[in-house]
């Protein structure tokens, strides 16, 4: 067993044990990942817009549109996706359990016990000592889910826009490895 754990790694080995002996815990754990997936989608959209601010030479694109037209389209996407982007701070605060990191850094930070902050107590069959927190994360997650659902066409159109494809292909937009 010692050789197996050194080959697979501790977290991989833990997941294997969960799959074989405690698969129901994965069902519960899956609920805690929903807000993380939503956060990653919002973060990817924000990173696209953020990186585009630094890229001003749209002339290299092989597209019949002028760079002014492209910038107008991207601005239109930004305006339509603003309600989604505005939820990032609220969702981040919930994922961080209200803890903020100084120095102007933003984002969700993983630390020990993070899943207990966002996994509803009803999901694990416990009597909740934190009903307000359970309701708050559920409400925020539902709000983000509805906003994502109403924004999915715009996100898809942004992702498939020629300018975005060009910058991703030329590594001028730096997204997390599974953002696409």
N, C-alpha and C positions, 0 to 999 in steps of 0.2 A: 504494500500500500504506500509506503514511503516513496518508492520510485515513481509510482503513478502520480502522486501529488506533485512531485517536483517537475514532472513532464507537463502535466495539465495546468498547473497553477492552482492556487487556493480557491479563487472564485469559480473557476471552471469545475473543479472538483465538488464544490458546494452545490453548484447548479445540477450536476449529475446526481448527487445524492437526493436533492429535492425532486428531480424528475422521477427517480426510482422509488423513493420512500415517502415523500411528502408532497405529492403533486398538487394537493389542495392548497398548499401555501403559495404556490405559483399563481393560482387563480386570485388569491387575495392580493398578492404582490402586484399583479397586472393592473389592478385599479390604481395603485400609487404611481404608475408610469404614465397614465393618461395626461396629467398636467405637464409632465416632462416633455412628452411628444409635442403637445401644443406649444410649449415654450420654445422648443427647437424650431418649429415651423415659423413662429413669429420672429425669432432671432435670425433665421436665414433670410427672411424678407427684409428685415432691418439692415442686415449686412449687405445685401444687394444694393439697397438705396445708399447706404453709407459709402460703399466702395465706388459707386457711380459718381458721387460728388467729387472724387479725386480724379476721375477719368473724364477729361474734357475733349479729347480728340476722337470724335465719332466719325471723322472723315475716312478712317481706314476701313469702315464697314463696306461690304459689297452689296449695298442695298440702294434701291433707286430713290429713297427718301433723303431729304436734306437733314443735316444734323439738328437743325432747328425743329423739324417735324418730329424727329426721334426724341429730342429733349421734351417736347410738348407731350408726347405719348407717355414718356416715363413720368413726367410730372402728374399726368392724369392718373396713372396707376398709384402714385404716391398719395394723392388726394383720396382716391377711393379706398385705399388700404389703411388710411390714417386711423380709423376706429380700431382696427386690429392691432396696429402698432402701439396705440395708446394703452392697450391692455398689458403690454409687456411688463411695465413697472409693477402693476398690481399683482400679476401672476408671480413675478420674481419675488416680491415681498412675502407671498404666501409660501412659496417653495423654500425660502430662506428662514421661515418661521419668524419673520419680522426683524431678523438680524440684518443689519446693513454693514457693508465693508467700506472702510474709509479709503481715502486716496483717490476718489473720483472713479473707482472701478465699479462696473455694473455687471449684472448677470446673476445666475443662480449658482450657489456654491454647495457642493456635496460635503456633508460631514456626517459623522456617526449619528444614527437615529433619524435621518431625514425622512424616511418613509413613514415613521410614526407621526410626523408633523402633518402629513397630507393624506394618509390612509384613513378613511372614515372608520370610527370605532364600530359602527354597525357592520362593516365588512369583515371584521375579525371576531364578531360575536361578543364584543366587550360592552359593558355598561359604560357609557361615555361620561367622563368627567370633564369633557371639553365640548359640550354640544354646540356652543357658539362657534368654535373653531371648525367643527365638522360642517356646520351649515355654511359658514363663510367660504371654505374651500370648495364645497359642492356648488354654491352659487357662482363663484368666480369661474370654476371649471365649466359650468353650464353656459355662462355668458361667453366665455372664450370659444366654446364649441359652436354656439349659435353664430357668433361673429365669423368664425372660420368657415362655417357652412355657407354663409351669405357672401363670403369673399373668395370661395374656391375658384370661381371662373376667372376672377382678376389675378389670383395667384398663378393659375395655370397659364393665362395669357402673358403675364410678366415673365414667367420662366421660359416660355417658348418664343419670346420676342427676340428678334435677330440681334439686337444690341447686347442683350444678356448672354445669348449663346456665344457671341463673339468674345465677350470679356471673360466668360468662364473658360472657353477654349484656349484663350491666351493667358490664362491665370492672372487676370487683372482683378477678378472678383475672387476673394478667398473665403470659401465656405467650409464648414465642418465636413468631414469626409462623407457622411451619409445625408447631407442636406438635400441633395437632389431627390 
